[in-house]
Amino acid sequence: MPKLKRDLTMEQQLARGPLDLPFLMLVVMLTVIGVIMVFSASYATAAHEGKSPMNYFYRQAIFAAAGIVIMYVVSKMNYQHFRWLSVIALGIGFLLLIAVLIPGIHTNRSDGVKRWIKGPGPIPDFQPSEVMKLAVILYFSARMSKRTSEKKRRYDIRIVTGRIFKALDDWGFMELVPYGLILLAIIVLMYFEPHMSGTILILIPAAAILYAGGVKLRWFAIGGGTVVALLTLIITQTTYMANRIHIWQDPWSDPGDKGFQIIQSLYAIGSGGLFGVGFGQGRQKQLFLPEAENDFIFSNVCEELGFIGAALILALFVLLIIRGYWIALHARDRFGALLVVGVTTLMAVQVFLNISVVTNFLPTTGVSLPFFSYGGTALMIQLVEMGIVLSVSRQVPAPKQG
C-alpha cells in the first residue's frame, strides 16, 4: 500500500507540471492576431448582409475566448485519459460522417456538397471531418503506443493460410490491417460528401503517427502509391473535382465564375507589396474576394500587412510547429509523443495547404487557416488540440542538473 501511494503521488505530480510557455504564448498570439484579422476581413461582408460590421468579429472573439478556456482545462488533464477516450471519439466521428450524408441533417448547397451538419438553434454548423481528424489522431496514437508491448500473433504453419498469414505478419502487414480498414472506411464515407481536402487532412497525420510509431518505410511507399492512385481516380471521375483541377491550371479560362475567387486572391496578394496597404484598408475584401474572412483570409493578410507582415505570421506558425515537434521528442512516453506528432502534423499540413491554395500553388481545397479563418467550431477544436499538446508538455521530464 505505501508503494501504491508513492506511485499515485508521483503520477499526480507529473500531471501537474508547468505548461510549455513558448508553445502557449505562440498559440495565444496566433489566436489573437487571427481574431483581429477576422474583424478586418469580415466587416464589409457583414454590412452587406445587413448585420453589424462587428458581427463576425464578436462571434469569433467569443469562440476564441471560450476555446482558450477549454484549452487550459484540457491542458490540466492527464493525457493518459485520452487512451480510453479515443475509442469513444472514433465512434462519434464515424456516426457524424454517416449522419452528414442523411438529407435534412446536412446543409443544402446548390453544388450538392454535403460537408456540414446543421447546428440546432444557436449552435453553429460544423463539419464532421473536424471531429474525425482529432479522433483518428487519438485512436492511432493510443493503439500504436502499445505496439511493442502487444503479444505477437501465432499462426498454424501446418496449413497454407497459416503460413501465408505468418509471412505477411513477418513483413509487418497484419499489424497495419486495423489502421487500413479504418482509413478505408473514412475515405469511402468522405467520398460521398465529397470532401477531398478533409480526407487528406486525416490521412497525412495518420501516416505521420504510423511512421513515428515505427512502421517500416516500404509500407508508406506501397500505401502512398495506392492512395495517390485512388485519389487520382476519384478526382478524374468526379466532375466537381475535375473542374477544380481545370480552374487551377488556368483560372483565367473562366474569370467571371469558377476562376473568380483565385484571381481576386492573387490580386490581393500582389497589391500588398512589401509593407501592405495598411490594416483595414484592403480593397479586395470589399465584396470582390469571396470568403475573405474564411478560407482566403491570408490573401487579406498579404494585402493589408504586405510581405513583411505575412512573413512574420508564417514565422509564428513555423515556430509553433517546431516547438510542437520538440515537445514530441521530449515527451514522457510513446503515447504522448505520438499524440503531439499527430496534432502538430495536422496543423502543419493545414497551414501549408491553405497558403498553397490562396497563392494558386495547389487547387482550391477548402482548407481553412488555423486560428485565422472564421469558424467557431473549427477554432475551438483546434484549441482543444493545442490543449492536448500542452497536457503532454506538462509531463516532459525536467532536465537533469549537473
N, C-alpha and C positions, 0 to 999 in steps of 0.2 A: 504493500500500500504506500509506504513512503516513496518508493521509486516511482510509482504511478503519479503521485502528487508532484514530484520533481519534474517528470516529463510534461505534465499538463502545464505547469508553471512556465517551463521553457517554451512550449508551444504558444502560450498566451503572450509571452514576451516577444517572440519572433513576430507575431501578428500585430504588435503594437509599435513596431519600429517607425522611424521617421520616413515621411514621403520623400520621393526623389524630387528635390526642389527645382532643379533645372527643367525637368520634364513638366512639372506642374506649371511653372512660370511660362513656358513656351505654349502650353495648351491654353492658358488663360489669355495670353497676349493674342494668339491667333483668333480665339473666340471673340474677344472684344473688338479687334480690328474687323473681323468678319461682320459683326452686327452693325458697326458703323458704315461699312461699305454697302450693306443691305439698305440702309437708310438712303444713301446717296443714289443707289441704282434703282430704287423702287418708287420714289415719291411721284415721279411722272406717271407711272403705271397706276398707282393708287388714285391719283387725282383724275385720271382718265376714266377709271371705273366708278367715279363718284364717291370714293371713300376719302377719309382723311389722309393727307400726304404722309402722315406718320403711321398709318395703319400697319404696313408690313414691318416697319421698324419696331413698333410696340410689341407685336406678336413674336417676332424673332428674339427681342430682348427678354421677354417673359420666358420663352422656352430656353434661352441661353442661361438665364439665372437659375431656373429650375434644374436644368441639366448639370450645371456646376455643383449645385447642392447634391444631386443624385450621384454625381461623380465622386464627391467627397465621401458620401455614405458607402458607396461601393468600395472605395479605396480603404475604408476601415474594416471591411470584411476580410476574413481569412480566405485567400483564394482557393484553398483546398475544397471549400464548399462547392465550387464550380464543377467539381468532378461529377457529383450526382445530379446537379442541376443541368448538366449538358444533355442528358438523355431527355429530360422534360423539354428543354429548349429545342432540341431537334424534332421532337414530336409536334410541338406547337408550330415550328417552321413548316413542316410538311402539311399540316392542317390548313395553314394560311395559304400556302401555294395552291392547294386544291380549291379552297374557298374562293380565291380571286378569279377562278375560271367559271364560277356559277353566276349566271345572269341575275341581276338585281343586287348582287353583293359588290361586284366591281363597278367602277365609274364608267360611264358611257363616253366613248370617244368616236369621232367620225371615221378614224382610220382603223377601227376595230381592235386597237391595242388594249389589253386587259392587264394592267400592271398595278392598279391602285384599288384598295378596298375603301369603300365609303365609310368615313368615321361617323358614328352616331352623335347627333347633337353638336356640342361644341368641340368634340374630338376631331382633329383634322384627318383627312385622308392619308393613308400610308401605304407603302409598298411592302408586301410580304418578303421580298428579296432582302430587305434591310435586316429583318429578323433572322432570315436563314443564313446570311453572312456570318453573323455572330454565333449562331447555333452550330454551324459547321466547324468554326474555329474552336469552340468549347469542346465539342464531341471528339473531333480528331485529336486535339491536344490530350484529352483525358485518356483516350484509347492508346495513342502512341506512347504515352508516358509509361505505360505498363508493358511495353513491347519486350524489354529484356527480362522481365520477371515472369512472363507467361510460360507455362509448360509447353514444350514442343509437342506437336501433334504426332501421334503414332499411326502408321498405316500398315495394313496387312500386305506385305510384299510377296505373299504367296499367290496373290491374284493380280491380274493385269491392271485393273483400275487402281489397286493399292500402290503398285509400282509407279504408275503414271502420276498419281497424286503426290507420292513421296518425291518424285523427280521435280514436280512443279513447286513443292514446298522447299526443296533444297535450293531452287532458283529464286525463292522469295516471292513467288506468285501468289500462293494461297493466302498469305497474310494481307495482301492487297485487295482480295475479293470483297470484304465488307465495305471498304472505302470506295471501291469502284462501283458497287451496287448503289450506294447512297448517292454518289455523284451522278450516276447514270439516271437515277430517278429524278434528281433535281433538273438535269438537262432536259429530260422529256417534259416535265411539268412546265418549265420556263419556255420551252419551245412553243407551247400553245398560248403563251401570253401575247406575242413573243417578247423576250427580253434578253437579247444577246449580251449587252453590257453587264447586266446583273449576273448572268451565267459566268462570264469571265471573272467578275469580282468575287465569285465563290470559288472557282477552280484554282486561281493562282495562289491565294492564301492557303488553300488546302494542300496544294503541291508543295508550298514552302514548308508547311508543317511536316509533311511526309519526308521531305529532303532533310530537314533539320533532325528528324527522328531517326535517320539512318537508313532510309530506303535506298537501294542501290541505283546509281545513275542510269543504268540501262533501261530501267522501267520508266524513267522520265522521258527517255528518247522514244520508247515504244508508245507510251501513253500520250506524250505530247504530240507525236505524229498522228496518232489516231484521233485525238481531239481536234487538231487543226484540220484534218481531212473531213471530220464530221461537221465542224463549224462552217467550213468552206461549202460543203454540200447544202447545209441549211441556208446559208446566205444566198447562194446561187438559185436555190429553188423557192425562195421566199421573195415575192415581189417587193414587199415593204423594205427588206434589207438590200436587195439588189439595187433599188432606186437610190438608196443612201450611198452605196459604193459609186454609182454613176455621178451623183452630185459632188461627191468628194473629189473625184478625178477632174471634174470640170464644173464648178459651181456657176460659172457664167453661162452655162448651157440653158439654165432656167433662172435668170436673175430676179424675176418678179415673183417667184413662188418658192420652189424647193431649195434653190441656191441663195435665197434672200438672206437667211439668217447668218450663214457663214461669211457672205460678202460683207454684211454690216459689221460682223465681228472683226474682220480684217481691216476695215476702215477705222474702227475704233482703236485697234492696237496701233495702226500706223500713224494715226493723228496724235497719239500721245507723245511721241518723240522721246526725248531724253528725260525731261522733267515733268511732262504731263501738262494738261490744260488747267489743272487745279481741282481740288476736291469739290465735288458738287457741280462742277462746270462742264461735265461731259455732255456731248450733243447726241451721241448715238442712242442713249437711253431715253431720249425724248420720243419714244414710240417708234424709233427706227429699228433698234435691235431687239428682237423677240427674246424673252426670258433673260432680260438684262439683270434681274435680281436673282436668277436661279442658276441654270447650268452655264450661262455665259457671263457670269458676274466678273470673271477675271478679265474679260475684254474691257469692261468698265474700269477696272483697277488700272489696266495699262493706259487707258485714255486719260484718266484723271491724275494718276500718280506717275505716269511715264515709266520708262525703262528702269530707272533707279528704284522707284517705289515698288514696282512689280518684282524686281530682283531681290529687294530686301525681304519681301513677303515669301518668296521662294526660298530664300536663305533660312528663314524661320522654319519652314517646312522641312528643309534638309537637316537642320539641327535637331528637330523633333524626331525625325526618322533615325538619325544616327544615335541619339540618346536612347530611343526605344530598343535598338539592337544592342546597345551597351548594357541596358538592363537585362535583356535576354541572356547575354553572355555571362552576366554575374548573378543570375537567378539562383535561388537556393536549391531548386531541384529541377528535374527534367520537365515536369508538368508546367511549372511557372515559365521556364524558358520557351517552351512550345507555344504557350498562350501569347506571350509577348511577340514572338516571331510572327504568329498569325495576324494579330491586331496591327502590328507595325507594317507588315507587308501589305495588308489590305489598304491602309491609309496611303502608303507609298504608291500603290497601283492606281488608286483613285485620283491622287494629285497628278500623276503622270498622264492618265487618260484624259482628264479634264483639260489640262493645259494643251495636250496634243490636239484635242478636238477644236478648241477655240482658235488655235493657230492653223487649223486645217492640215496638221501633220497626220491625223487619223480621221476616218469618217465620223460623223456625228453619232454619238453613242448614248447620250442621255445620262452621262455620269456627272454627278454633282461634285463641287469642290468642297472638301471637308472644312467645316467651321465657317464657310463663307456663303455658300448657296442657300437661298431661302428655303426653309422647310423645317418645321419644328420637330417632327418625329425623327427625321434623319439626324438632326443635330443632337437630340437627346441620346439616341442610340450611340452616336459617335463619342459623346462624353461618357456614356457608360463604359464603352470600350477603353477609353483613357483611364477611367477609374479602375478597371481590371489591371492595366499596366502598373498603375500606382500601387495597387494592392500587392502585386508581385514585388515591386521595388521596396516595400516596407520590410520584406524578409531577406533582402540582399545581405549576405554576411558582411559584417564590418571588417575593414582591412586590419590585418594583424599589426600590432605595434612592435617596434624594434625589429 
